[in-house]
Amino acid sequence: MKLRIAIIALVLVLLPVGMALAQAPGTIYEILVADGNFKNLVAAIDKANVSEVKKLAGPFTIFAPNDEAFAKLPPGTLDRIMGDDSILKNVVFYHIVPGLYMAKDLPGLKECKTLCPTDQAQTLKLTKVGDRYMVQEATILRPDVKASNGVIHVVDTVFIPKMAPPKVP
């Protein structure tokens, strides 16, 4: 009888823990894939093989342009980005910031440095205009989507980093 009570007590203790783990958010990458509105960003992450978003523990903050944001790019821009591995990596990393920053934290930061690996420092300007949070000229459409390795802020614009001029031999 004591064994049954102990087993029942153990199940009652572990059941909520198991349910909480089952409901834990996935990684940034898993959430973007499952959402279905980030096909272009997911394709860019896949082609650039960006492990920071896919599997590293983070925390990272990603300003994730949805497919509508990619559709606003001038004709041929997406093809050019996807066709040049160095540009592609720069564009993807320009949307990722090390650290966990919720929307309410952004205006106090004023700017944050991205993971963009170009020769020039790549920072994003952060503001609040009325009740909207802004990154560069983009509006955060959906803030604070929590992931196991950070947070996603959905934005309406694709950020294109300034590229260092080519070095003359």
Phi and psi in radians as a Rosetta constraint file:
Dihedral C 1 N 2 CA 2 C 2 CIRCULARHARMONIC -1.089 0.35
Dihedral N 2 CA 2 C 2 N 3 CIRCULARHARMONIC -0.623 0.35
Dihedral C 2 N 3 CA 3 C 3 CIRCULARHARMONIC -1.132 0.35
Dihedral N 3 CA 3 C 3 N 4 CIRCULARHARMONIC -0.736 0.35
Dihedral C 3 N 4 CA 4 C 4 CIRCULARHARMONIC -1.073 0.35
Dihedral N 4 CA 4 C 4 N 5 CIRCULARHARMONIC -0.772 0.35
Dihedral C 4 N 5 CA 5 C 5 CIRCULARHARMONIC -1.107 0.35
Dihedral N 5 CA 5 C 5 N 6 CIRCULARHARMONIC -0.718 0.35
Dihedral C 5 N 6 CA 6 C 6 CIRCULARHARMONIC -1.120 0.35
Dihedral N 6 CA 6 C 6 N 7 CIRCULARHARMONIC -0.732 0.35
Dihedral C 6 N 7 CA 7 C 7 CIRCULARHARMONIC -1.152 0.35
Dihedral N 7 CA 7 C 7 N 8 CIRCULARHARMONIC -0.761 0.35
Dihedral C 7 N 8 CA 8 C 8 CIRCULARHARMONIC -1.096 0.35
Dihedral N 8 CA 8 C 8 N 9 CIRCULARHARMONIC -0.746 0.35
Dihedral C 8 N 9 CA 9 C 9 CIRCULARHARMONIC -1.095 0.35
Dihedral N 9 CA 9 C 9 N 10 CIRCULARHARMONIC -0.738 0.35
Dihedral C 9 N 10 CA 10 C 10 CIRCULARHARMONIC -1.098 0.35
Dihedral N 10 CA 10 C 10 N 11 CIRCULARHARMONIC -0.764 0.35
Dihedral C 10 N 11 CA 11 C 11 CIRCULARHARMONIC -1.085 0.35
Dihedral N 11 CA 11 C 11 N 12 CIRCULARHARMONIC -0.760 0.35
Dihedral C 11 N 12 CA 12 C 12 CIRCULARHARMONIC -1.122 0.35
Dihedral N 12 CA 12 C 12 N 13 CIRCULARHARMONIC -0.530 0.35
Dihedral C 12 N 13 CA 13 C 13 CIRCULARHARMONIC -1.380 0.35
Dihedral N 13 CA 13 C 13 N 14 CIRCULARHARMONIC -0.765 0.35
Dihedral C 13 N 14 CA 14 C 14 CIRCULARHARMONIC -1.393 0.35
Dihedral N 14 CA 14 C 14 N 15 CIRCULARHARMONIC -0.439 0.35
Dihedral C 14 N 15 CA 15 C 15 CIRCULARHARMONIC -1.021 0.35
Dihedral N 15 CA 15 C 15 N 16 CIRCULARHARMONIC -0.858 0.35
Dihedral C 15 N 16 CA 16 C 16 CIRCULARHARMONIC -1.108 0.35
Dihedral N 16 CA 16 C 16 N 17 CIRCULARHARMONIC -0.603 0.35
Dihedral C 16 N 17 CA 17 C 17 CIRCULARHARMONIC -1.133 0.35
Dihedral N 17 CA 17 C 17 N 18 CIRCULARHARMONIC -0.784 0.35
Dihedral C 17 N 18 CA 18 C 18 CIRCULARHARMONIC -1.098 0.35
Dihedral N 18 CA 18 C 18 N 19 CIRCULARHARMONIC -0.711 0.35
Dihedral C 18 N 19 CA 19 C 19 CIRCULARHARMONIC -1.147 0.35
Dihedral N 19 CA 19 C 19 N 20 CIRCULARHARMONIC -0.687 0.35
Dihedral C 19 N 20 CA 20 C 20 CIRCULARHARMONIC -1.137 0.35
Dihedral N 20 CA 20 C 20 N 21 CIRCULARHARMONIC -0.718 0.35
Dihedral C 20 N 21 CA 21 C 21 CIRCULARHARMONIC -1.156 0.35
Dihedral N 21 CA 21 C 21 N 22 CIRCULARHARMONIC -0.648 0.35
Dihedral C 21 N 22 CA 22 C 22 CIRCULARHARMONIC -1.166 0.35
Dihedral N 22 CA 22 C 22 N 23 CIRCULARHARMONIC -0.479 0.35
Dihedral C 22 N 23 CA 23 C 23 CIRCULARHARMONIC -1.671 0.35
Dihedral N 23 CA 23 C 23 N 24 CIRCULARHARMONIC -0.010 0.35
Dihedral C 23 N 24 CA 24 C 24 CIRCULARHARMONIC -1.069 0.35
Dihedral N 24 CA 24 C 24 N 25 CIRCULARHARMONIC 2.490 0.35
Dihedral C 24 N 25 CA 25 C 25 CIRCULARHARMONIC -1.175 0.35
Dihedral N 25 CA 25 C 25 N 26 CIRCULARHARMONIC 2.686 0.35
Dihedral C 25 N 26 CA 26 C 26 CIRCULARHARMONIC -1.372 0.35
Dihedral N 26 CA 26 C 26 N 27 CIRCULARHARMONIC -3.009 0.35
Dihedral C 26 N 27 CA 27 C 27 CIRCULARHARMONIC -1.256 0.35
Dihedral N 27 CA 27 C 27 N 28 CIRCULARHARMONIC 2.938 0.35
Dihedral C 27 N 28 CA 28 C 28 CIRCULARHARMONIC -0.926 0.35
Dihedral N 28 CA 28 C 28 N 29 CIRCULARHARMONIC -0.830 0.35
Dihedral C 28 N 29 CA 29 C 29 CIRCULARHARMONIC -1.059 0.35
Dihedral N 29 CA 29 C 29 N 30 CIRCULARHARMONIC -0.822 0.35
Dihedral C 29 N 30 CA 30 C 30 CIRCULARHARMONIC -1.066 0.35
Dihedral N 30 CA 30 C 30 N 31 CIRCULARHARMONIC -0.680 0.35
Dihedral C 30 N 31 CA 31 C 31 CIRCULARHARMONIC -1.182 0.35
Dihedral N 31 CA 31 C 31 N 32 CIRCULARHARMONIC -0.754 0.35
Dihedral C 31 N 32 CA 32 C 32 CIRCULARHARMONIC -1.075 0.35
Dihedral N 32 CA 32 C 32 N 33 CIRCULARHARMONIC -0.752 0.35
Dihedral C 32 N 33 CA 33 C 33 CIRCULARHARMONIC -1.113 0.35
Dihedral N 33 CA 33 C 33 N 34 CIRCULARHARMONIC -0.842 0.35
Dihedral C 33 N 34 CA 34 C 34 CIRCULARHARMONIC -1.129 0.35
Dihedral N 34 CA 34 C 34 N 35 CIRCULARHARMONIC -0.552 0.35
Dihedral C 34 N 35 CA 35 C 35 CIRCULARHARMONIC -1.121 0.35
Dihedral N 35 CA 35 C 35 N 36 CIRCULARHARMONIC -0.712 0.35
Dihedral C 35 N 36 CA 36 C 36 CIRCULARHARMONIC 1.517 0.35
Dihedral N 36 CA 36 C 36 N 37 CIRCULARHARMONIC -0.131 0.35
Dihedral C 36 N 37 CA 37 C 37 CIRCULARHARMONIC -1.776 0.35
Dihedral N 37 CA 37 C 37 N 38 CIRCULARHARMONIC 0.248 0.35
Dihedral C 37 N 38 CA 38 C 38 CIRCULARHARMONIC -2.273 0.35
Dihedral N 38 CA 38 C 38 N 39 CIRCULARHARMONIC 0.637 0.35
Dihedral C 38 N 39 CA 39 C 39 CIRCULARHARMONIC -1.033 0.35
Dihedral N 39 CA 39 C 39 N 40 CIRCULARHARMONIC -0.743 0.35
Dihedral C 39 N 40 CA 40 C 40 CIRCULARHARMONIC -1.182 0.35
Dihedral N 40 CA 40 C 40 N 41 CIRCULARHARMONIC -0.741 0.35
Dihedral C 40 N 41 CA 41 C 41 CIRCULARHARMONIC -1.151 0.35
Dihedral N 41 CA 41 C 41 N 42 CIRCULARHARMONIC -0.758 0.35
Dihedral C 41 N 42 CA 42 C 42 CIRCULARHARMONIC -1.090 0.35
Dihedral N 42 CA 42 C 42 N 43 CIRCULARHARMONIC -0.724 0.35
Dihedral C 42 N 43 CA 43 C 43 CIRCULARHARMONIC -1.076 0.35
Dihedral N 43 CA 43 C 43 N 44 CIRCULARHARMONIC -0.706 0.35
Dihedral C 43 N 44 CA 44 C 44 CIRCULARHARMONIC -1.154 0.35
Dihedral N 44 CA 44 C 44 N 45 CIRCULARHARMONIC -0.752 0.35
Dihedral C 44 N 45 CA 45 C 45 CIRCULARHARMONIC -1.084 0.35
Dihedral N 45 CA 45 C 45 N 46 CIRCULARHARMONIC -0.769 0.35
Dihedral C 45 N 46 CA 46 C 46 CIRCULARHARMONIC -1.089 0.35
Dihedral N 46 CA 46 C 46 N 47 CIRCULARHARMONIC -0.838 0.35
Dihedral C 46 N 47 CA 47 C 47 CIRCULARHARMONIC -1.147 0.35
Dihedral N 47 CA 47 C 47 N 48 CIRCULARHARMONIC -0.641 0.35
Dihedral C 47 N 48 CA 48 C 48 CIRCULARHARMONIC -1.435 0.35
Dihedral N 48 CA 48 C 48 N 49 CIRCULARHARMONIC -0.172 0.35
Dihedral C 48 N 49 CA 49 C 49 CIRCULARHARMONIC 0.917 0.35
Dihedral N 49 CA 49 C 49 N 50 CIRCULARHARMONIC 0.979 0.35
Dihedral C 49 N 50 CA 50 C 50 CIRCULARHARMONIC -1.495 0.35
Dihedral N 50 CA 50 C 50 N 51 CIRCULARHARMONIC 1.642 0.35
Dihedral C 50 N 51 CA 51 C 51 CIRCULARHARMONIC -1.180 0.35
Dihedral N 51 CA 51 C 51 N 52 CIRCULARHARMONIC -0.412 0.35
Dihedral C 51 N 52 CA 52 C 52 CIRCULARHARMONIC -0.992 0.35
Dihedral N 52 CA 52 C 52 N 53 CIRCULARHARMONIC -0.690 0.35
Dihedral C 52 N 53 CA 53 C 53 CIRCULARHARMONIC -1.496 0.35
Dihedral N 53 CA 53 C 53 N 54 CIRCULARHARMONIC -0.615 0.35
Dihedral C 53 N 54 CA 54 C 54 CIRCULARHARMONIC -1.312 0.35
Dihedral N 54 CA 54 C 54 N 55 CIRCULARHARMONIC -0.770 0.35
Dihedral C 54 N 55 CA 55 C 55 CIRCULARHARMONIC -2.557 0.35
Dihedral N 55 CA 55 C 55 N 56 CIRCULARHARMONIC -0.244 0.35
Dihedral C 55 N 56 CA 56 C 56 CIRCULARHARMONIC -1.215 0.35
Dihedral N 56 CA 56 C 56 N 57 CIRCULARHARMONIC 2.641 0.35
Dihedral C 56 N 57 CA 57 C 57 CIRCULARHARMONIC -1.172 0.35
Dihedral N 57 CA 57 C 57 N 58 CIRCULARHARMONIC -0.482 0.35
Dihedral C 57 N 58 CA 58 C 58 CIRCULARHARMONIC 1.328 0.35
Dihedral N 58 CA 58 C 58 N 59 CIRCULARHARMONIC -2.643 0.35
Dihedral C 58 N 59 CA 59 C 59 CIRCULARHARMONIC -1.471 0.35
Dihedral N 59 CA 59 C 59 N 60 CIRCULARHARMONIC 2.623 0.35
Dihedral C 59 N 60 CA 60 C 60 CIRCULARHARMONIC -2.257 0.35
Dihedral N 60 CA 60 C 60 N 61 CIRCULARHARMONIC 2.629 0.35
Dihedral C 60 N 61 CA 61 C 61 CIRCULARHARMONIC -1.959 0.35
Dihedral N 61 CA 61 C 61 N 62 CIRCULARHARMONIC 2.219 0.35
Dihedral C 61 N 62 CA 62 C 62 CIRCULARHARMONIC -2.099 0.35
Dihedral N 62 CA 62 C 62 N 63 CIRCULARHARMONIC 2.302 0.35
Dihedral C 62 N 63 CA 63 C 63 CIRCULARHARMONIC -1.677 0.35
Dihedral N 63 CA 63 C 63 N 64 CIRCULARHARMONIC 1.744 0.35
Dihedral C 63 N 64 CA 64 C 64 CIRCULARHARMONIC -1.697 0.35
Dihedral N 64 CA 64 C 64 N 65 CIRCULARHARMONIC 1.892 0.35
Dihedral C 64 N 65 CA 65 C 65 CIRCULARHARMONIC -1.250 0.35
Dihedral N 65 CA 65 C 65 N 66 CIRCULARHARMONIC 2.291 0.35
Dihedral C 65 N 66 CA 66 C 66 CIRCULARHARMONIC -1.389 0.35
Dihedral N 66 CA 66 C 66 N 67 CIRCULARHARMONIC 3.103 0.35
Dihedral C 66 N 67 CA 67 C 67 CIRCULARHARMONIC -1.118 0.35
Dihedral N 67 CA 67 C 67 N 68 CIRCULARHARMONIC -0.531 0.35
Dihedral C 67 N 68 CA 68 C 68 CIRCULARHARMONIC -1.103 0.35
Dihedral N 68 CA 68 C 68 N 69 CIRCULARHARMONIC -0.634 0.35
Dihedral C 68 N 69 CA 69 C 69 CIRCULARHARMONIC -1.127 0.35
Dihedral N 69 CA 69 C 69 N 70 CIRCULARHARMONIC -0.752 0.35
Dihedral C 69 N 70 CA 70 C 70 CIRCULARHARMONIC -1.131 0.35
Dihedral N 70 CA 70 C 70 N 71 CIRCULARHARMONIC -0.603 0.35
Dihedral C 70 N 71 CA 71 C 71 CIRCULARHARMONIC -1.142 0.35
Dihedral N 71 CA 71 C 71 N 72 CIRCULARHARMONIC -0.399 0.35
Dihedral C 71 N 72 CA 72 C 72 CIRCULARHARMONIC -1.390 0.35
Dihedral N 72 CA 72 C 72 N 73 CIRCULARHARMONIC -0.178 0.35
Dihedral C 72 N 73 CA 73 C 73 CIRCULARHARMONIC -1.134 0.35
Dihedral N 73 CA 73 C 73 N 74 CIRCULARHARMONIC 2.581 0.35
Dihedral C 73 N 74 CA 74 C 74 CIRCULARHARMONIC -1.005 0.35
Dihedral N 74 CA 74 C 74 N 75 CIRCULARHARMONIC 2.627 0.35
Dihedral C 74 N 75 CA 75 C 75 CIRCULARHARMONIC -0.915 0.35
Dihedral N 75 CA 75 C 75 N 76 CIRCULARHARMONIC 2.376 0.35
Dihedral C 75 N 76 CA 76 C 76 CIRCULARHARMONIC 1.519 0.35
Dihedral N 76 CA 76 C 76 N 77 CIRCULARHARMONIC -0.260 0.35
Dihedral C 76 N 77 CA 77 C 77 CIRCULARHARMONIC -1.149 0.35
Dihedral N 77 CA 77 C 77 N 78 CIRCULARHARMONIC -0.815 0.35
Dihedral C 77 N 78 CA 78 C 78 CIRCULARHARMONIC -1.083 0.35
Dihedral N 78 CA 78 C 78 N 79 CIRCULARHARMONIC -0.727 0.35
Dihedral C 78 N 79 CA 79 C 79 CIRCULARHARMONIC -1.085 0.35
Dihedral N 79 CA 79 C 79 N 80 CIRCULARHARMONIC -0.706 0.35
Dihedral C 79 N 80 CA 80 C 80 CIRCULARHARMONIC -1.125 0.35
Dihedral N 80 CA 80 C 80 N 81 CIRCULARHARMONIC -0.766 0.35
Dihedral C 80 N 81 CA 81 C 81 CIRCULARHARMONIC -1.072 0.35
Dihedral N 81 CA 81 C 81 N 82 CIRCULARHARMONIC -0.865 0.35
Dihedral C 81 N 82 CA 82 C 82 CIRCULARHARMONIC -1.220 0.35
Dihedral N 82 CA 82 C 82 N 83 CIRCULARHARMONIC -0.364 0.35
Dihedral C 82 N 83 CA 83 C 83 CIRCULARHARMONIC -1.544 0.35
Dihedral N 83 CA 83 C 83 N 84 CIRCULARHARMONIC -0.131 0.35
Dihedral C 83 N 84 CA 84 C 84 CIRCULARHARMONIC -2.211 0.35
Dihedral N 84 CA 84 C 84 N 85 CIRCULARHARMONIC 1.907 0.35
Dihedral C 84 N 85 CA 85 C 85 CIRCULARHARMONIC -1.011 0.35
Dihedral N 85 CA 85 C 85 N 86 CIRCULARHARMONIC -0.653 0.35
Dihedral C 85 N 86 CA 86 C 86 CIRCULARHARMONIC -1.256 0.35
Dihedral N 86 CA 86 C 86 N 87 CIRCULARHARMONIC -0.700 0.35
Dihedral C 86 N 87 CA 87 C 87 CIRCULARHARMONIC -1.131 0.35
Dihedral N 87 CA 87 C 87 N 88 CIRCULARHARMONIC -0.754 0.35
Dihedral C 87 N 88 CA 88 C 88 CIRCULARHARMONIC -1.006 0.35
Dihedral N 88 CA 88 C 88 N 89 CIRCULARHARMONIC -0.866 0.35
Dihedral C 88 N 89 CA 89 C 89 CIRCULARHARMONIC -1.058 0.35
Dihedral N 89 CA 89 C 89 N 90 CIRCULARHARMONIC -0.756 0.35
Dihedral C 89 N 90 CA 90 C 90 CIRCULARHARMONIC -1.054 0.35
Dihedral N 90 CA 90 C 90 N 91 CIRCULARHARMONIC -0.760 0.35
Dihedral C 90 N 91 CA 91 C 91 CIRCULARHARMONIC -1.124 0.35
Dihedral N 91 CA 91 C 91 N 92 CIRCULARHARMONIC -0.819 0.35
Dihedral C 91 N 92 CA 92 C 92 CIRCULARHARMONIC -1.068 0.35
Dihedral N 92 CA 92 C 92 N 93 CIRCULARHARMONIC -0.872 0.35
Dihedral C 92 N 93 CA 93 C 93 CIRCULARHARMONIC -1.167 0.35
Dihedral N 93 CA 93 C 93 N 94 CIRCULARHARMONIC -0.397 0.35
Dihedral C 93 N 94 CA 94 C 94 CIRCULARHARMONIC -1.203 0.35
Dihedral N 94 CA 94 C 94 N 95 CIRCULARHARMONIC -0.240 0.35
Dihedral C 94 N 95 CA 95 C 95 CIRCULARHARMONIC -1.723 0.35
Dihedral N 95 CA 95 C 95 N 96 CIRCULARHARMONIC -0.015 0.35
Dihedral C 95 N 96 CA 96 C 96 CIRCULARHARMONIC -2.023 0.35
Dihedral N 96 CA 96 C 96 N 97 CIRCULARHARMONIC 2.319 0.35
Dihedral C 96 N 97 CA 97 C 97 CIRCULARHARMONIC -2.130 0.35
Dihedral N 97 CA 97 C 97 N 98 CIRCULARHARMONIC 2.315 0.35
Dihedral C 97 N 98 CA 98 C 98 CIRCULARHARMONIC -1.220 0.35
Dihedral N 98 CA 98 C 98 N 99 CIRCULARHARMONIC 2.406 0.35
Dihedral C 98 N 99 CA 99 C 99 CIRCULARHARMONIC 1.880 0.35
Dihedral N 99 CA 99 C 99 N 100 CIRCULARHARMONIC 2.910 0.35
Dihedral C 99 N 100 CA 100 C 100 CIRCULARHARMONIC -1.922 0.35
Dihedral N 100 CA 100 C 100 N 101 CIRCULARHARMONIC 1.961 0.35
Dihedral C 100 N 101 CA 101 C 101 CIRCULARHARMONIC -2.204 0.35
Dihedral N 101 CA 101 C 101 N 102 CIRCULARHARMONIC 1.975 0.35
Dihedral C 101 N 102 CA 102 C 102 CIRCULARHARMONIC -1.366 0.35
Dihedral N 102 CA 102 C 102 N 103 CIRCULARHARMONIC 2.814 0.35
Dihedral C 102 N 103 CA 103 C 103 CIRCULARHARMONIC -0.971 0.35
Dihedral N 103 CA 103 C 103 N 104 CIRCULARHARMONIC -0.710 0.35
Dihedral C 103 N 104 CA 104 C 104 CIRCULARHARMONIC -1.123 0.35
Dihedral N 104 CA 104 C 104 N 105 CIRCULARHARMONIC -0.373 0.35
Dihedral C 104 N 105 CA 105 C 105 CIRCULARHARMONIC -1.426 0.35
Dihedral N 105 CA 105 C 105 N 106 CIRCULARHARMONIC -0.400 0.35
Dihedral C 105 N 106 CA 106 C 106 CIRCULARHARMONIC -1.087 0.35
Dihedral N 106 CA 106 C 106 N 107 CIRCULARHARMONIC -0.852 0.35
Dihedral C 106 N 107 CA 107 C 107 CIRCULARHARMONIC -1.053 0.35
Dihedral N 107 CA 107 C 107 N 108 CIRCULARHARMONIC -0.567 0.35
Dihedral C 107 N 108 CA 108 C 108 CIRCULARHARMONIC -1.188 0.35
Dihedral N 108 CA 108 C 108 N 109 CIRCULARHARMONIC -0.468 0.35
Dihedral C 108 N 109 CA 109 C 109 CIRCULARHARMONIC -1.320 0.35
Dihedral N 109 CA 109 C 109 N 110 CIRCULARHARMONIC -0.574 0.35
Dihedral C 109 N 110 CA 110 C 110 CIRCULARHARMONIC 1.232 0.35
Dihedral N 110 CA 110 C 110 N 111 CIRCULARHARMONIC -0.716 0.35
Dihedral C 110 N 111 CA 111 C 111 CIRCULARHARMONIC -2.767 0.35
Dihedral N 111 CA 111 C 111 N 112 CIRCULARHARMONIC 2.783 0.35
Dihedral C 111 N 112 CA 112 C 112 CIRCULARHARMONIC -2.513 0.35
Dihedral N 112 CA 112 C 112 N 113 CIRCULARHARMONIC 2.573 0.35
Dihedral C 112 N 113 CA 113 C 113 CIRCULARHARMONIC -1.498 0.35
Dihedral N 113 CA 113 C 113 N 114 CIRCULARHARMONIC 2.322 0.35
Dihedral C 113 N 114 CA 114 C 114 CIRCULARHARMONIC -1.568 0.35
Dihedral N 114 CA 114 C 114 N 115 CIRCULARHARMONIC 3.090 0.35
Dihedral C 114 N 115 CA 115 C 115 CIRCULARHARMONIC -1.525 0.35
Dihedral N 115 CA 115 C 115 N 116 CIRCULARHARMONIC 0.117 0.35
Dihedral C 115 N 116 CA 116 C 116 CIRCULARHARMONIC -1.005 0.35
Dihedral N 116 CA 116 C 116 N 117 CIRCULARHARMONIC 2.133 0.35
Dihedral C 116 N 117 CA 117 C 117 CIRCULARHARMONIC -1.558 0.35
Dihedral N 117 CA 117 C 117 N 118 CIRCULARHARMONIC 0.397 0.35
Dihedral C 117 N 118 CA 118 C 118 CIRCULARHARMONIC -1.262 0.35
Dihedral N 118 CA 118 C 118 N 119 CIRCULARHARMONIC 2.944 0.35
Dihedral C 118 N 119 CA 119 C 119 CIRCULARHARMONIC -1.168 0.35
Dihedral N 119 CA 119 C 119 N 120 CIRCULARHARMONIC -0.474 0.35
Dihedral C 119 N 120 CA 120 C 120 CIRCULARHARMONIC -1.608 0.35
Dihedral N 120 CA 120 C 120 N 121 CIRCULARHARMONIC 2.501 0.35
Dihedral C 120 N 121 CA 121 C 121 CIRCULARHARMONIC -1.092 0.35
Dihedral N 121 CA 121 C 121 N 122 CIRCULARHARMONIC 2.326 0.35
Dihedral C 121 N 122 CA 122 C 122 CIRCULARHARMONIC -2.030 0.35
Dihedral N 122 CA 122 C 122 N 123 CIRCULARHARMONIC 1.862 0.35
Dihedral C 122 N 123 CA 123 C 123 CIRCULARHARMONIC -2.050 0.35
Dihedral N 123 CA 123 C 123 N 124 CIRCULARHARMONIC 2.718 0.35
Dihedral C 123 N 124 CA 124 C 124 CIRCULARHARMONIC -1.944 0.35
Dihedral N 124 CA 124 C 124 N 125 CIRCULARHARMONIC 2.338 0.35
Dihedral C 124 N 125 CA 125 C 125 CIRCULARHARMONIC -1.479 0.35
Dihedral N 125 CA 125 C 125 N 126 CIRCULARHARMONIC 2.308 0.35
Dihedral C 125 N 126 CA 126 C 126 CIRCULARHARMONIC -2.084 0.35
Dihedral N 126 CA 126 C 126 N 127 CIRCULARHARMONIC 2.263 0.35
Dihedral C 126 N 127 CA 127 C 127 CIRCULARHARMONIC -2.531 0.35
Dihedral N 127 CA 127 C 127 N 128 CIRCULARHARMONIC 2.976 0.35
Dihedral C 127 N 128 CA 128 C 128 CIRCULARHARMONIC -2.233 0.35
Dihedral N 128 CA 128 C 128 N 129 CIRCULARHARMONIC 2.177 0.35
Dihedral C 128 N 129 CA 129 C 129 CIRCULARHARMONIC -2.074 0.35
Dihedral N 129 CA 129 C 129 N 130 CIRCULARHARMONIC 1.902 0.35
Dihedral C 129 N 130 CA 130 C 130 CIRCULARHARMONIC 1.100 0.35
Dihedral N 130 CA 130 C 130 N 131 CIRCULARHARMONIC -2.139 0.35
Dihedral C 130 N 131 CA 131 C 131 CIRCULARHARMONIC -1.774 0.35
Dihedral N 131 CA 131 C 131 N 132 CIRCULARHARMONIC 0.174 0.35
Dihedral C 131 N 132 CA 132 C 132 CIRCULARHARMONIC -1.808 0.35
Dihedral N 132 CA 132 C 132 N 133 CIRCULARHARMONIC 2.422 0.35
Dihedral C 132 N 133 CA 133 C 133 CIRCULARHARMONIC -1.642 0.35
Dihedral N 133 CA 133 C 133 N 134 CIRCULARHARMONIC 2.360 0.35
Dihedral C 133 N 134 CA 134 C 134 CIRCULARHARMONIC -2.119 0.35
Dihedral N 134 CA 134 C 134 N 135 CIRCULARHARMONIC 2.516 0.35
Dihedral C 134 N 135 CA 135 C 135 CIRCULARHARMONIC -2.240 0.35
Dihedral N 135 CA 135 C 135 N 136 CIRCULARHARMONIC 2.065 0.35
Dihedral C 135 N 136 CA 136 C 136 CIRCULARHARMONIC 0.967 0.35
Dihedral N 136 CA 136 C 136 N 137 CIRCULARHARMONIC -2.176 0.35
Dihedral C 136 N 137 CA 137 C 137 CIRCULARHARMONIC -1.758 0.35
Dihedral N 137 CA 137 C 137 N 138 CIRCULARHARMONIC 0.100 0.35
Dihedral C 137 N 138 CA 138 C 138 CIRCULARHARMONIC -1.573 0.35
Dihedral N 138 CA 138 C 138 N 139 CIRCULARHARMONIC 2.591 0.35
Dihedral C 138 N 139 CA 139 C 139 CIRCULARHARMONIC -1.702 0.35
Dihedral N 139 CA 139 C 139 N 140 CIRCULARHARMONIC 2.394 0.35
Dihedral C 139 N 140 CA 140 C 140 CIRCULARHARMONIC -1.379 0.35
Dihedral N 140 CA 140 C 140 N 141 CIRCULARHARMONIC 1.976 0.35
Dihedral C 140 N 141 CA 141 C 141 CIRCULARHARMONIC -1.410 0.35
Dihedral N 141 CA 141 C 141 N 142 CIRCULARHARMONIC -0.665 0.35
Dihedral C 141 N 142 CA 142 C 142 CIRCULARHARMONIC -2.441 0.35
Dihedral N 142 CA 142 C 142 N 143 CIRCULARHARMONIC 1.824 0.35
Dihedral C 142 N 143 CA 143 C 143 CIRCULARHARMONIC -1.525 0.35
Dihedral N 143 CA 143 C 143 N 144 CIRCULARHARMONIC 2.849 0.35
Dihedral C 143 N 144 CA 144 C 144 CIRCULARHARMONIC 1.017 0.35
Dihedral N 144 CA 144 C 144 N 145 CIRCULARHARMONIC 0.790 0.35
Dihedral C 144 N 145 CA 145 C 145 CIRCULARHARMONIC -1.472 0.35
Dihedral N 145 CA 145 C 145 N 146 CIRCULARHARMONIC 1.868 0.35
Dihedral C 145 N 146 CA 146 C 146 CIRCULARHARMONIC -1.355 0.35
Dihedral N 146 CA 146 C 146 N 147 CIRCULARHARMONIC 2.437 0.35
Dihedral C 146 N 147 CA 147 C 147 CIRCULARHARMONIC -2.271 0.35
Dihedral N 147 CA 147 C 147 N 148 CIRCULARHARMONIC 2.887 0.35
Dihedral C 147 N 148 CA 148 C 148 CIRCULARHARMONIC -1.181 0.35
Dihedral N 148 CA 148 C 148 N 149 CIRCULARHARMONIC -0.410 0.35
Dihedral C 148 N 149 CA 149 C 149 CIRCULARHARMONIC -2.046 0.35
Dihedral N 149 CA 149 C 149 N 150 CIRCULARHARMONIC 0.400 0.35
Dihedral C 149 N 150 CA 150 C 150 CIRCULARHARMONIC 2.652 0.35
Dihedral N 150 CA 150 C 150 N 151 CIRCULARHARMONIC -2.595 0.35
Dihedral C 150 N 151 CA 151 C 151 CIRCULARHARMONIC -2.459 0.35
Dihedral N 151 CA 151 C 151 N 152 CIRCULARHARMONIC 2.564 0.35
Dihedral C 151 N 152 CA 152 C 152 CIRCULARHARMONIC -1.962 0.35
Dihedral N 152 CA 152 C 152 N 153 CIRCULARHARMONIC 2.344 0.35
Dihedral C 152 N 153 CA 153 C 153 CIRCULARHARMONIC -2.066 0.35
Dihedral N 153 CA 153 C 153 N 154 CIRCULARHARMONIC 2.047 0.35
Dihedral C 153 N 154 CA 154 C 154 CIRCULARHARMONIC -1.366 0.35
Dihedral N 154 CA 154 C 154 N 155 CIRCULARHARMONIC 2.217 0.35
Dihedral C 154 N 155 CA 155 C 155 CIRCULARHARMONIC -2.095 0.35
Dihedral N 155 CA 155 C 155 N 156 CIRCULARHARMONIC 2.800 0.35
Dihedral C 155 N 156 CA 156 C 156 CIRCULARHARMONIC -1.729 0.35
Dihedral N 156 CA 156 C 156 N 157 CIRCULARHARMONIC 0.233 0.35
Dihedral C 156 N 157 CA 157 C 157 CIRCULARHARMONIC -2.519 0.35
Dihedral N 157 CA 157 C 157 N 158 CIRCULARHARMONIC 2.500 0.35
Dihedral C 157 N 158 CA 158 C 158 CIRCULARHARMONIC -1.552 0.35
Dihedral N 158 CA 158 C 158 N 159 CIRCULARHARMONIC 2.253 0.35
Dihedral C 158 N 159 CA 159 C 159 CIRCULARHARMONIC -1.530 0.35
Dihedral N 159 CA 159 C 159 N 160 CIRCULARHARMONIC 2.267 0.35
Dihedral C 159 N 160 CA 160 C 160 CIRCULARHARMONIC -1.966 0.35
Dihedral N 160 CA 160 C 160 N 161 CIRCULARHARMONIC 2.022 0.35
Dihedral C 160 N 161 CA 161 C 161 CIRCULARHARMONIC -1.235 0.35
Dihedral N 161 CA 161 C 161 N 162 CIRCULARHARMONIC 2.707 0.35
Dihedral C 161 N 162 CA 162 C 162 CIRCULARHARMONIC -1.246 0.35
Dihedral N 162 CA 162 C 162 N 163 CIRCULARHARMONIC 2.304 0.35
Dihedral C 162 N 163 CA 163 C 163 CIRCULARHARMONIC -1.742 0.35
Dihedral N 163 CA 163 C 163 N 164 CIRCULARHARMONIC 2.450 0.35
Dihedral C 163 N 164 CA 164 C 164 CIRCULARHARMONIC -1.153 0.35
Dihedral N 164 CA 164 C 164 N 165 CIRCULARHARMONIC 2.487 0.35
Dihedral C 164 N 165 CA 165 C 165 CIRCULARHARMONIC -1.113 0.35
Dihedral N 165 CA 165 C 165 N 166 CIRCULARHARMONIC 2.589 0.35
Dihedral C 165 N 166 CA 166 C 166 CIRCULARHARMONIC -1.056 0.35
Dihedral N 166 CA 166 C 166 N 167 CIRCULARHARMONIC 2.542 0.35
Dihedral C 166 N 167 CA 167 C 167 CIRCULARHARMONIC -1.375 0.35
Dihedral N 167 CA 167 C 167 N 168 CIRCULARHARMONIC 2.318 0.35
Dihedral C 167 N 168 CA 168 C 168 CIRCULARHARMONIC -1.515 0.35
Dihedral N 168 CA 168 C 168 N 169 CIRCULARHARMONIC 2.272 0.35
